[in-house]
Amino acid sequence: MEAKKCTPQWCPSAQPEMRESIVLGVVGGTVAHPQVGWLERPWAVSDGLPALPEGVRPTEVFRFAAHCEESSCTHFDGSNCQLATRIVQILPAVTGTLPPCQIRMHCRWFQQEGRPACLRCPQVVTHNYTVSDDVARAAMPA
C-alpha cells in the first residue's frame, strides 16, 4: 500500500543551512551504532542552535529536516528519493515500532517507502565515523 502524497514534502536527513531547516532529534547511541533520539518538539534552526564546543559540527550532534530540494539533491531521481529506497533495501530495521517523528505525515521517505523507512530512520546520521559497508552503500548516490 502506497502512502498518500502531500506537499511540501520534507527530507528527514537535511542540512542545517537548508530552507526552513528544523532540528528533529539528537544523535546518541554509540560510535559504532549511532541512533537518533527524537525531540518532543522540533525547533527551527532560524531560532538558533545551542553553542557547541569548538570543532563540533551541528550535524554531528543534531538530526535535521527541511523541505526536500528534489532536483537539487543528488539522491533525487526526478520522482523519488533514492536514499530512502536504498535505506529500505539495504539497512536492517533498528526498531519494531514507529519512532515519535514530528514530520511523518509530510516526510518524503514515509510517503515514498512507508513504515519500513521509519523503522530504519533512527540509524541515519550525517556523520558516521564507523561506517559499515551497508551504510556506505545506502548513502552513496547512484
C-alpha positions as protocol buffer text, in pm:
chain_id: "A"
residue {
  index: 1
  type: MET
  ca { x: 0 y: 0 z: 0 }
}
residue {
  index: 2
  type: GLU
  ca { x: 148 y: 334 z: -103 }
}
residue {
  index: 3
  type: ALA
  ca { x: 138 y: 623 z: 145 }
}
residue {
  index: 4
  type: LYS
  ca { x: -62 y: 930 z: 44 }
}
residue {
  index: 5
  type: LYS
  ca { x: 149 y: 1210 z: -104 }
}
residue {
  index: 6
  type: CYS
  ca { x: 119 y: 1569 z: 10 }
}
residue {
  index: 7
  type: THR
  ca { x: 320 y: 1886 z: -34 }
}
residue {
  index: 8
  type: PRO
  ca { x: 550 y: 2025 z: 70 }
}
residue {
  index: 9
  type: GLN
  ca { x: 750 y: 1713 z: 135 }
}
residue {
  index: 10
  type: TRP
  ca { x: 1021 y: 1716 z: 398 }
}
residue {
  index: 11
  type: CYS
  ca { x: 1360 y: 1549 z: 387 }
}
residue {
  index: 12
  type: PRO
  ca { x: 1435 y: 1382 z: 722 }
}
residue {
  index: 13
  type: SER
  ca { x: 1810 y: 1387 z: 654 }
}
residue {
  index: 14
  type: ALA
  ca { x: 1873 y: 1752 z: 579 }
}
residue {
  index: 15
  type: GLN
  ca { x: 2146 y: 2004 z: 645 }
}
residue {
  index: 16
  type: PRO
  ca { x: 2102 y: 2297 z: 885 }
}
residue {
  index: 17
  type: GLU
  ca { x: 2150 y: 2557 z: 610 }
}
residue {
  index: 18
  type: MET
  ca { x: 1862 y: 2423 z: 401 }
}
residue {
  index: 19
  type: ARG
  ca { x: 1541 y: 2625 z: 367 }
}
residue {
  index: 20
  type: GLU
  ca { x: 1325 y: 2620 z: 682 }
}
residue {
  index: 21
  type: SER
  ca { x: 1551 y: 2361 z: 845 }
}
residue {
  index: 22
  type: ILE
  ca { x: 1441 y: 2219 z: 1180 }
}
residue {
  index: 23
  type: VAL
  ca { x: 1610 y: 2002 z: 1441 }
}
residue {
  index: 24
  type: LEU
  ca { x: 1428 y: 1669 z: 1471 }
}
residue {
  index: 25
  type: GLY
  ca { x: 1649 y: 1492 z: 1717 }
}
residue {
  index: 26
  type: VAL
  ca { x: 1979 y: 1445 z: 1893 }
}
residue {
  index: 27
  type: VAL
  ca { x: 2239 y: 1190 z: 1784 }
}
residue {
  index: 28
  type: GLY
  ca { x: 2307 y: 937 z: 2059 }
}
residue {
  index: 29
  type: GLY
  ca { x: 2388 y: 571 z: 2081 }
}
residue {
  index: 30
  type: THR
  ca { x: 2749 y: 467 z: 2034 }
}
residue {
  index: 31
  type: VAL
  ca { x: 3018 y: 549 z: 1780 }
}
residue {
  index: 32
  type: ALA
  ca { x: 2967 y: 205 z: 1628 }
}
residue {
  index: 33
  type: HIS
  ca { x: 2587 y: 226 z: 1638 }
}
residue {
  index: 34
  type: PRO
  ca { x: 2464 y: 585 z: 1639 }
}
residue {
  index: 35
  type: GLN
  ca { x: 2094 y: 636 z: 1693 }
}
residue {
  index: 36
  type: VAL
  ca { x: 1877 y: 945 z: 1685 }
}
residue {
  index: 37
  type: GLY
  ca { x: 1667 y: 1035 z: 1986 }
}
residue {
  index: 38
  type: TRP
  ca { x: 1365 y: 1232 z: 1866 }
}
residue {
  index: 39
  type: LEU
  ca { x: 1272 y: 1566 z: 2019 }
}
residue {
  index: 40
  type: GLU
  ca { x: 920 y: 1601 z: 2151 }
}
residue {
  index: 41
  type: ARG
  ca { x: 902 y: 1935 z: 1972 }
}
residue {
  index: 42
  type: PRO
  ca { x: 1143 y: 2016 z: 1690 }
}
residue {
  index: 43
  type: TRP
  ca { x: 1288 y: 2364 z: 1681 }
}
residue {
  index: 44
  type: ALA
  ca { x: 1358 y: 2590 z: 1387 }
}
residue {
  index: 45
  type: VAL
  ca { x: 1723 y: 2644 z: 1303 }
}
residue {
  index: 46
  type: SER
  ca { x: 1633 y: 3009 z: 1243 }
}
residue {
  index: 47
  type: ASP
  ca { x: 1568 y: 3032 z: 1619 }
}
residue {
  index: 48
  type: GLY
  ca { x: 1933 y: 2943 z: 1676 }
}
residue {
  index: 49
  type: LEU
  ca { x: 2120 y: 2633 z: 1781 }
}
residue {
  index: 50
  type: PRO
  ca { x: 2282 y: 2571 z: 2119 }
}
residue {
  index: 51
  type: ALA
  ca { x: 2651 y: 2659 z: 2138 }
}
residue {
  index: 52
  type: LEU
  ca { x: 2870 y: 2360 z: 2056 }
}
residue {
  index: 53
  type: PRO
  ca { x: 3233 y: 2301 z: 2151 }
}
residue {
  index: 54
  type: GLU
  ca { x: 3484 y: 2435 z: 1900 }
}
residue {
  index: 55
  type: GLY
  ca { x: 3529 y: 2200 z: 1606 }
}
residue {
  index: 56
  type: VAL
  ca { x: 3197 y: 2018 z: 1657 }
}
residue {
  index: 57
  type: ARG
  ca { x: 2960 y: 2049 z: 1362 }
}
residue {
  index: 58
  type: PRO
  ca { x: 2584 y: 2074 z: 1426 }
}
residue {
  index: 59
  type: THR
  ca { x: 2529 y: 1766 z: 1207 }
}
residue {
  index: 60
  type: GLU
  ca { x: 2746 y: 1562 z: 1446 }
}
residue {
  index: 61
  type: VAL
  ca { x: 2504 y: 1635 z: 1729 }
}
residue {
  index: 62
  type: PHE
  ca { x: 2165 y: 1701 z: 1572 }
}
residue {
  index: 63
  type: ARG
  ca { x: 1943 y: 1542 z: 1307 }
}
residue {
  index: 64
  type: PHE
  ca { x: 1784 y: 1799 z: 1075 }
}
residue {
  index: 65
  type: ALA
  ca { x: 1483 y: 1803 z: 846 }
}
residue {
  index: 66
  type: ALA
  ca { x: 1397 y: 2058 z: 577 }
}
residue {
  index: 67
  type: HIS
  ca { x: 1194 y: 2093 z: 263 }
}
residue {
  index: 68
  type: CYS
  ca { x: 1300 y: 1830 z: 10 }
}
residue {
  index: 69
  type: GLU
  ca { x: 1514 y: 2000 z: -254 }
}
residue {
  index: 70
  type: GLU
  ca { x: 1416 y: 1744 z: -518 }
}
residue {
  index: 71
  type: SER
  ca { x: 1621 y: 1801 z: -835 }
}
residue {
  index: 72
  type: SER
  ca { x: 1887 y: 1993 z: -638 }
}
residue {
  index: 73
  type: CYS
  ca { x: 1965 y: 1677 z: -439 }
}
residue {
  index: 74
  type: THR
  ca { x: 2198 y: 1403 z: -564 }
}
residue {
  index: 75
  type: HIS
  ca { x: 1962 y: 1137 z: -421 }
}
residue {
  index: 76
  type: PHE
  ca { x: 1655 y: 1253 z: -617 }
}
residue {
  index: 77
  type: ASP
  ca { x: 1593 y: 1077 z: -948 }
}
residue {
  index: 78
  type: GLY
  ca { x: 1318 y: 1306 z: -1077 }
}
residue {
  index: 79
  type: SER
  ca { x: 1036 y: 1138 z: -889 }
}
residue {
  index: 80
  type: ASN
  ca { x: 1176 y: 953 z: -586 }
}
residue {
  index: 81
  type: CYS
  ca { x: 1440 y: 981 z: -319 }
}
residue {
  index: 82
  type: GLN
  ca { x: 1685 y: 703 z: -396 }
}
residue {
  index: 83
  type: LEU
  ca { x: 1841 y: 741 z: -50 }
}
residue {
  index: 84
  type: ALA
  ca { x: 1510 y: 632 z: 105 }
}
residue {
  index: 85
  type: THR
  ca { x: 1490 y: 343 z: -141 }
}
residue {
  index: 86
  type: ARG
  ca { x: 1845 y: 226 z: -64 }
}
residue {
  index: 87
  type: ILE
  ca { x: 1793 y: 261 z: 313 }
}
residue {
  index: 88
  type: VAL
  ca { x: 1491 y: 31 z: 296 }
}
residue {
  index: 89
  type: GLN
  ca { x: 1660 y: -215 z: 60 }
}
residue {
  index: 90
  type: ILE
  ca { x: 1997 y: -234 z: 236 }
}
residue {
  index: 91
  type: LEU
  ca { x: 1974 y: -144 z: 605 }
}
residue {
  index: 92
  type: PRO
  ca { x: 1810 y: -355 z: 875 }
}
residue {
  index: 93
  type: ALA
  ca { x: 1526 y: -220 z: 1084 }
}
residue {
  index: 94
  type: VAL
  ca { x: 1652 y: -84 z: 1418 }
}
residue {
  index: 95
  type: THR
  ca { x: 1314 y: -57 z: 1588 }
}
residue {
  index: 96
  type: GLY
  ca { x: 991 y: -253 z: 1577 }
}
residue {
  index: 97
  type: THR
  ca { x: 767 y: 47 z: 1635 }
}
residue {
  index: 98
  type: LEU
  ca { x: 730 y: 376 z: 1456 }
}
residue {
  index: 99
  type: PRO
  ca { x: 955 y: 642 z: 1613 }
}
residue {
  index: 100
  type: PRO
  ca { x: 780 y: 953 z: 1751 }
}
residue {
  index: 101
  type: CYS
  ca { x: 854 y: 1157 z: 1440 }
}
residue {
  index: 102
  type: GLN
  ca { x: 712 y: 1508 z: 1412 }
}
residue {
  index: 103
  type: ILE
  ca { x: 724 y: 1527 z: 1030 }
}
residue {
  index: 104
  type: ARG
  ca { x: 595 y: 1181 z: 934 }
}
residue {
  index: 105
  type: MET
  ca { x: 282 y: 1299 z: 753 }
}
residue {
  index: 106
  type: HIS
  ca { x: 496 y: 1529 z: 533 }
}
residue {
  index: 107
  type: CYS
  ca { x: 809 y: 1312 z: 516 }
}
residue {
  index: 108
  type: ARG
  ca { x: 924 y: 1215 z: 168 }
}
residue {
  index: 109
  type: TRP
  ca { x: 1070 y: 889 z: 298 }
}
residue {
  index: 110
  type: PHE
  ca { x: 745 y: 788 z: 468 }
}
residue {
  index: 111
  type: GLN
  ca { x: 530 y: 894 z: 175 }
}
residue {
  index: 112
  type: GLN
  ca { x: 753 y: 702 z: -63 }
}
residue {
  index: 113
  type: GLU
  ca { x: 855 y: 391 z: 136 }
}
residue {
  index: 114
  type: GLY
  ca { x: 606 y: 383 z: 424 }
}
residue {
  index: 115
  type: ARG
  ca { x: 667 y: 216 z: 758 }
}
residue {
  index: 116
  type: PRO
  ca { x: 988 y: 32 z: 650 }
}
residue {
  index: 117
  type: ALA
  ca { x: 1165 y: 369 z: 611 }
}
residue {
  index: 118
  type: CYS
  ca { x: 1058 y: 476 z: 960 }
}
residue {
  index: 119
  type: LEU
  ca { x: 1189 y: 154 z: 1115 }
}
residue {
  index: 120
  type: ARG
  ca { x: 1535 y: 229 z: 972 }
}
residue {
  index: 121
  type: CYS
  ca { x: 1536 y: 607 z: 1009 }
}
residue {
  index: 122
  type: PRO
  ca { x: 1682 y: 633 z: 1364 }
}
residue {
  index: 123
  type: GLN
  ca { x: 2019 y: 493 z: 1248 }
}
residue {
  index: 124
  type: VAL
  ca { x: 2061 y: 755 z: 976 }
}
residue {
  index: 125
  type: VAL
  ca { x: 2312 y: 1019 z: 1082 }
}
residue {
  index: 126
  type: THR
  ca { x: 2508 y: 1269 z: 875 }
}
residue {
  index: 127
  type: HIS
  ca { x: 2845 y: 1194 z: 1032 }
}
residue {
  index: 128
  type: ASN
  ca { x: 2901 y: 827 z: 1097 }
}
residue {
  index: 129
  type: TYR
  ca { x: 3260 y: 759 z: 1200 }
}
residue {
  index: 130
  type: THR
  ca { x: 3249 y: 380 z: 1180 }
}
residue {
  index: 131
  type: VAL
  ca { x: 3059 y: 330 z: 857 }
}
residue {
  index: 132
  type: SER
  ca { x: 2967 y: -28 z: 774 }
}
residue {
  index: 133
  type: ASP
  ca { x: 2972 y: -143 z: 413 }
}
residue {
  index: 134
  type: ASP
  ca { x: 2589 y: -146 z: 412 }
}
residue {
  index: 135
  type: VAL
  ca { x: 2562 y: 212 z: 542 }
}
residue {
  index: 136
  type: ALA
  ca { x: 2819 y: 327 z: 286 }
}
residue {
  index: 137
  type: ARG
  ca { x: 2625 y: 157 z: 4 }
}
residue {
  index: 138
  type: ALA
  ca { x: 2296 y: 308 z: 121 }
}
residue {
  index: 139
  type: ALA
  ca { x: 2442 y: 659 z: 146 }
}
residue {
  index: 140
  type: MET
  ca { x: 2619 y: 658 z: -191 }
}
residue {
  index: 141
  type: PRO
  ca { x: 2427 y: 836 z: -467 }
}
residue {
  index: 142
  type: ALA
  ca { x: 2393 y: 638 z: -788 }
}
